[in-house]
Amino acid sequence: MSRSSVDGAGRRLLLELARGSALKVHRDLDGHKVFRLHAPDGSSRPVARARVEALIEARLIGSNQKFPAATFWLTEAGRRLVETL
């Protein structure tokens, strides 16, 4: 995937992951998902589902698919892209 095919918010999210933030999806028993980016300082913020899904589809992030809170990480392609940002 080229740098130009990832929007600005997607690039920022990838950079935050590279800098030590943790992206998690928290699920409840009814299947509702809430994506949150957890910063190293303990703060967190919501992330749009569509943003995460676009990065998954682009194979820039992967996940352990755990219930109730899966954790995402940069794939090799994601790490290569971050190096160009």
Contact map, one row per residue, 1 for C-alpha under 8 A:
1110110000000000000000000000000000000000000000000000000001000000000000000000100010000
1111110000000000000000000000000000000000000000000000000000000000000000000000000010000
1111110000000000000000000000000000000000000000000000000000000000000000000000000010011
0111111000000000000000000000000000000000000000000000000000000000000000000000000000000
1111111000000000000000000000000000000000000000000000000000000000000000000000000000000
1111111101100000000000000000000000000000000000000000000000000000000000000000000000000
0001111111100000000000000000000000000000000000000000000000000000000000000000000000000
0000011111110000000000000000000000000000000000000000000000000000000000000000000000000
0000001111111000000000000000000000000000000000000010000000000000000000000000000000000
0000011111111100000000000000000000000000000000000010001000000000000000000000000000000
0000011111111110000000000000000000000000000000000000000000000000000000000000000001001
0000000111111111000000000000000000000000000000000000000000000000000000000000000000000
0000000011111111100000000000000000000000000000000000000000000000000000000000000000000
0000000001111111110000000000000000000000000000000000000000000000000000000100010001000
0000000000111111111000000000000000000000000000000000000000000000000000000000000001000
0000000000011111111110000000000000000000000000000000000000000000000000000000000000000
0000000000001111111111100000000000000000000000000000000000000000000000001100000000000
0000000000000111111110000000000000000000000000000000000000000000000000000100001001000
0000000000000011111110000000000000000000000000000000000000000000000000000000000000000
0000000000000001111111000000000000000011000000000000000000000000000000000000000000000
0000000000000001111111100000000000001111000000000000000000000000000000000000000000000
0000000000000000100111110000000000001111000000000000000000000000000000111000000000000
0000000000000000100011111000000000111100000000000000000000000000000000111000000000000
0000000000000000000001111100000000111100000000000000000000000000000011110000000000000
0000000000000000000000111110000011110000000000000000000000000000000111100000000000000
0000000000000000000000011111000011110000000000000000000000000000001111000000000000000
0000000000000000000000001111111111000000000000000000000000000000001110000000000000000
0000000000000000000000000111111110000000000000000000000000000000000100000000000000000
0000000000000000000000000011111100000000000000000000000000000000000000000000000000000
0000000000000000000000000011111100000000000000000000000000000000000000000000000000000
0000000000000000000000000011111110000000000000000000000000000000000000000000000000000
0000000000000000000000000011111111000000000000000000000000000000000000000000000000000
0000000000000000000000001111001111100000000000000000000000000000000000000000000000000
0000000000000000000000001110000111110000000001101000000000000000000000000000000000000
0000000000000000000000111100000011111000000001111001000000000000000000000000000000000
0000000000000000000000111100000001111100000111100000000000000000000000000000000000000
0000000000000000000011110000000000111110000111100000000000000000000000000000000000000
0000000000000000000011110000000000011111011110000000000000000000000000000000000000000
0000000000000000000111000000000000001111111100000000000000000000000000000000000000000
0000000000000000000111000000000000000111111000000000000000000000000000000000000000000
0000000000000000000000000000000000000011111000000000000000000000000000000000000000000
0000000000000000000000000000000000000111111100000000000000000000000000000000000000000
0000000000000000000000000000000000000111111110000000000000000000000000000000000000000
0000000000000000000000000000000000011110011111000000000000000000000000000000000000000
0000000000000000000000000000000000011100001111100000000000000000000000000000000000000
0000000000000000000000000000000001111000000111110000000000000000000000000000000000000
0000000000000000000000000000000001111000000011111011000000000000000000000000000000000
0000000000000000000000000000000000100000000001111111000000000000000000000000000000000
0000000000000000000000000000000001100000000000111111100000000000000000000000000000000
0000000000000000000000000000000000000000000000011111110000000000000000000000000000000
0000000011000000000000000000000000000000000000111111111000000000000000000000000000000
0000000000000000000000000000000000100000000000111111111100000000000000000000000000000
0000000000000000000000000000000000000000000000001111111110000000000000000000000000000
0000000000000000000000000000000000000000000000000111111111000000000000000000000000000
0000000001000000000000000000000000000000000000000011111111111000000000000000000000000
0000000000000000000000000000000000000000000000000001111111111100000000000000000000000
0000000000000000000000000000000000000000000000000000111111110000000000000000000000000
1000000000000000000000000000000000000000000000000000011111111000000000000000000000000
0000000000000000000000000000000000000000000000000000001111111100000000000010110000000
0000000000000000000000000000000000000000000000000000001111111100000000000111111000000
0000000000000000000000000000000000000000000000000000001101111110000000011110010000000
0000000000000000000000000000000000000000000000000000000100111111000000011110000000000
0000000000000000000000000000000000000000000000000000000000001111100001111000000000000
0000000000000000000000000000000000000000000000000000000000000111110001110000000000000
0000000000000000000000000000000000000000000000000000000000000011111011100000000000000
0000000000000000000000000000000000000000000000000000000000000001111111100000000000000
0000000000000000000000000110000000000000000000000000000000000000111111000000000000000
0000000000000000000000001111000000000000000000000000000000000000011111000000000000000
0000000000000000000000011110000000000000000000000000000000000000111111100000000000000
0000000000000000000000011100000000000000000000000000000000000011111111110000000000000
0000000000000000000001111000000000000000000000000000000000000011110011111000000000000
0000000000000000000001110000000000000000000000000000000000001111000001111100000000000
0000000000000000100001100000000000000000000000000000000000001110000000111110000000000
0000000000000100110000000000000000000000000000000000000000011100000000011111111000000
0000000000000000000000000000000000000000000000000000000000111100000000001111111000000
0000000000000000000000000000000000000000000000000000000000010000000000000111111100000
1000000000000000000000000000000000000000000000000000000000110000000000000111111110000
0000000000000100000000000000000000000000000000000000000000111000000000000111111111000
0000000000000000010000000000000000000000000000000000000000010000000000000111111111100
0000000000000000000000000000000000000000000000000000000000000000000000000001111111110
1110000000000000000000000000000000000000000000000000000000000000000000000000111111111
0000000000100110010000000000000000000000000000000000000000000000000000000000011111111
0000000000000000000000000000000000000000000000000000000000000000000000000000001111111
0010000000000000000000000000000000000000000000000000000000000000000000000000000111111
0010000000100000000000000000000000000000000000000000000000000000000000000000000011111
